[in-house]
């Protein structure tokens, strides 16, 4: 059972496409015809399947495909290109984020190293200051002992000098008495 399909030109108000393609409303009419044909198709007994004229359906679908405007094909191509661009952009964004994370990890690691170095330097400075204080105190103690010895020697010398002066004054003969 083949059915002849006649493509109806649009009304006088519609201007055909310069490439000879039907208007979008004509394409919609073809789709509507296919839908009507499907709704009116005989059902298979005990099934929801319908008997349709395959050749007629395929012919109509090919006409619809051929009638689709070039802009639709271009739009499909643009959508695919856009999706590819978005995928490439997302991949680049993931790479940038990964590099940023690696750099952040490196900087944090360096920051930890610097913090540890500063802490160790502070410990070394405190040790050096403690050692310097100890050495200074030991030197002061040594100087104190040396000064005490010198003071003791000088005190003994002064005492001996005073003793020698006393002995010198005692050994002198007495001055003669002068008559008056």
C-alpha contacts under 8 A as a table, 3 or more apart, distances in Angstrom:
res1	aa1	res2	aa2	distance
1	X	53	X	6.85
2	X	53	X	6.43
2	X	55	X	7.78
2	X	56	X	6.91
3	X	53	X	7.81
3	X	56	X	6.80
4	X	56	X	7.88
5	X	56	X	7.73
8	X	26	X	7.84
9	X	22	X	7.87
9	X	26	X	7.55
10	X	13	X	7.73
10	X	14	X	5.91
10	X	23	X	7.74
10	X	26	X	6.66
11	X	14	X	5.71
12	X	15	X	7.55
14	X	23	X	7.48
15	X	23	X	7.72
16	X	20	X	6.46
16	X	21	X	6.74
16	X	22	X	6.02
16	X	23	X	6.27
17	X	20	X	5.23
17	X	21	X	5.20
17	X	22	X	6.31
17	X	23	X	6.68
18	X	21	X	7.31
21	X	66	X	7.99
21	X	67	X	5.39
21	X	68	X	7.59
21	X	69	X	7.20
22	X	25	X	7.95
22	X	26	X	5.81
22	X	27	X	6.87
22	X	67	X	5.98
23	X	26	X	5.25
23	X	27	X	6.69
24	X	27	X	5.04
24	X	28	X	6.25
24	X	68	X	7.70
24	X	69	X	7.99
25	X	28	X	4.94
25	X	29	X	6.16
26	X	29	X	4.91
26	X	30	X	6.31
27	X	30	X	5.07
27	X	31	X	6.34
27	X	64	X	6.03
27	X	67	X	6.88
27	X	68	X	7.52
28	X	31	X	5.03
28	X	32	X	6.06
29	X	32	X	4.95
29	X	33	X	6.13
30	X	33	X	5.04
30	X	34	X	6.36
30	X	60	X	7.26
30	X	64	X	7.09
31	X	34	X	5.09
31	X	35	X	6.26
31	X	64	X	7.80
32	X	35	X	5.02
32	X	36	X	6.15
33	X	36	X	5.09
33	X	37	X	6.08
34	X	37	X	5.02
34	X	38	X	6.18
34	X	57	X	7.19
34	X	60	X	7.74
35	X	38	X	5.07
35	X	39	X	6.20
36	X	39	X	5.09
36	X	40	X	6.10
37	X	40	X	5.16
37	X	41	X	5.94
37	X	52	X	7.87
38	X	41	X	5.08
38	X	50	X	7.48
38	X	52	X	6.99
41	X	50	X	5.81
41	X	51	X	5.86
41	X	52	X	6.04
42	X	50	X	5.51
42	X	51	X	5.54
42	X	52	X	7.69
43	X	47	X	7.09
43	X	48	X	6.47
43	X	49	X	5.83
43	X	50	X	4.26
43	X	51	X	6.23
44	X	47	X	5.41
44	X	48	X	6.71
44	X	49	X	5.57
44	X	50	X	5.56
44	X	51	X	6.76
52	X	57	X	7.66
53	X	56	X	5.39
53	X	57	X	6.24
54	X	57	X	5.09
54	X	58	X	6.02
55	X	58	X	5.16
55	X	59	X	5.93
56	X	59	X	5.09
56	X	60	X	6.09
57	X	60	X	5.14
57	X	61	X	6.11
58	X	61	X	5.08
58	X	62	X	6.10
59	X	62	X	5.16
59	X	63	X	6.19
60	X	63	X	4.99
60	X	64	X	6.17
61	X	64	X	4.97
61	X	65	X	6.13
62	X	65	X	4.99
62	X	66	X	6.05
63	X	66	X	5.08
63	X	67	X	5.94
64	X	67	X	4.93
64	X	68	X	6.23
65	X	68	X	5.33
68	X	72	X	6.69
68	X	73	X	7.84
69	X	72	X	5.43
69	X	73	X	7.06
70	X	73	X	5.13
70	X	74	X	6.11
71	X	74	X	4.83
71	X	75	X	5.83
72	X	75	X	4.87
72	X	76	X	6.12
73	X	76	X	5.04
73	X	77	X	6.16
74	X	77	X	4.97
74	X	78	X	6.00
75	X	78	X	4.86
75	X	79	X	6.03
76	X	79	X	5.02
76	X	80	X	6.24
77	X	80	X	5.13
77	X	81	X	6.12
78	X	81	X	4.95
78	X	82	X	5.90
79	X	82	X	4.97
79	X	83	X	6.10
80	X	83	X	5.08
80	X	84	X	6.14
81	X	84	X	5.00
81	X	85	X	5.98
82	X	85	X	4.93
82	X	86	X	6.01
83	X	86	X	5.01
83	X	87	X	6.07
84	X	87	X	5.01
84	X	88	X	6.16
85	X	88	X	5.07
85	X	89	X	5.96
86	X	89	X	4.93
86	X	90	X	5.91
87	X	90	X	5.08
87	X	91	X	6.15
88	X	91	X	5.07
88	X	92	X	6.20
89	X	92	X	5.05
89	X	93	X	6.04
90	X	93	X	4.90
90	X	94	X	6.09
91	X	94	X	5.03
91	X	95	X	6.22
92	X	95	X	4.99
92	X	96	X	6.14
93	X	96	X	5.03
93	X	97	X	6.09
94	X	97	X	5.06
94	X	98	X	6.04
95	X	98	X	5.06
95	X	99	X	6.09
96	X	99	X	5.08
96	X	100	X	6.02
97	X	100	X	4.96
97	X	101	X	6.10
98	X	101	X	5.04
98	X	102	X	6.16
99	X	102	X	5.03
99	X	103	X	6.05
100	X	103	X	5.02
100	X	104	X	5.99
101	X	104	X	4.97
101	X	105	X	6.04
102	X	105	X	5.04
102	X	106	X	6.08
103	X	106	X	4.94
103	X	107	X	6.04
104	X	107	X	5.03
104	X	108	X	5.99
105	X	108	X	5.05
105	X	109	X	6.00
106	X	109	X	4.98
106	X	110	X	6.06
107	X	110	X	4.92
107	X	111	X	5.85
108	X	111	X	4.82
108	X	112	X	6.08
109	X	112	X	5.03
109	X	113	X	6.18
110	X	113	X	4.89
110	X	114	X	6.02
111	X	114	X	5.02
111	X	115	X	6.02
112	X	115	X	4.96
112	X	116	X	6.04
113	X	116	X	5.07
113	X	117	X	6.03
114	X	117	X	4.95
114	X	118	X	6.03
115	X	118	X	5.09
115	X	119	X	6.09
116	X	119	X	5.01
116	X	120	X	6.05
117	X	120	X	5.06
117	X	121	X	5.94
118	X	121	X	4.96
118	X	122	X	6.07
119	X	122	X	5.10
119	X	123	X	6.28
120	X	123	X	4.99
120	X	124	X	6.17
121	X	124	X	5.01
121	X	125	X	6.07
122	X	125	X	5.02
122	X	126	X	6.11
123	X	126	X	5.12
123	X	127	X	6.16
124	X	127	X	5.02
124	X	128	X	6.03
125	X	128	X	4.99
125	X	129	X	5.99
126	X	129	X	5.06
126	X	130	X	6.08
127	X	130	X	5.03
127	X	131	X	6.06
128	X	131	X	4.99
128	X	132	X	5.98
129	X	132	X	5.03
129	X	133	X	6.09
130	X	133	X	5.09
130	X	134	X	6.17
131	X	134	X	5.04
131	X	135	X	6.13
132	X	135	X	5.10
132	X	136	X	6.03
133	X	136	X	5.03
133	X	137	X	6.08
134	X	137	X	5.13
134	X	138	X	6.14
135	X	138	X	5.09
135	X	139	X	6.06
136	X	139	X	5.03
136	X	140	X	6.09
137	X	140	X	4.99
137	X	141	X	6.13
138	X	141	X	5.03
138	X	142	X	6.15
139	X	142	X	5.02
139	X	143	X	6.06
140	X	143	X	5.04
140	X	144	X	5.92
141	X	144	X	4.95
141	X	145	X	6.19
142	X	145	X	5.15
142	X	146	X	6.18
143	X	146	X	4.97
143	X	147	X	5.96
144	X	147	X	5.08
144	X	148	X	6.05
145	X	148	X	5.00
145	X	149	X	6.16
146	X	149	X	5.06
146	X	150	X	6.10
147	X	150	X	4.90
147	X	151	X	5.86
148	X	151	X	4.91
148	X	152	X	5.93
149	X	152	X	4.94
149	X	153	X	6.03
150	X	153	X	5.01
150	X	154	X	5.93
151	X	154	X	4.97
151	X	155	X	5.82
152	X	155	X	4.96
152	X	156	X	6.06
153	X	156	X	5.09
153	X	157	X	6.06
154	X	157	X	4.83
154	X	158	X	6.00
155	X	158	X	5.07
155	X	159	X	6.09
156	X	159	X	4.98
156	X	160	X	6.07
157	X	160	X	4.98
157	X	161	X	5.99
158	X	161	X	4.94
158	X	162	X	6.07
159	X	162	X	5.09
159	X	163	X	6.08
160	X	163	X	4.88
160	X	164	X	5.93
161	X	164	X	4.96
161	X	165	X	6.08
162	X	165	X	5.04
162	X	166	X	6.16
163	X	166	X	5.02
163	X	167	X	6.12
164	X	167	X	5.01
164	X	168	X	5.96
165	X	168	X	4.84
165	X	169	X	6.12
166	X	169	X	5.08
166	X	170	X	6.14
167	X	170	X	5.03
167	X	171	X	6.05
168	X	171	X	5.28
168	X	172	X	6.63
169	X	172	X	5.54
170	X	173	X	7.87
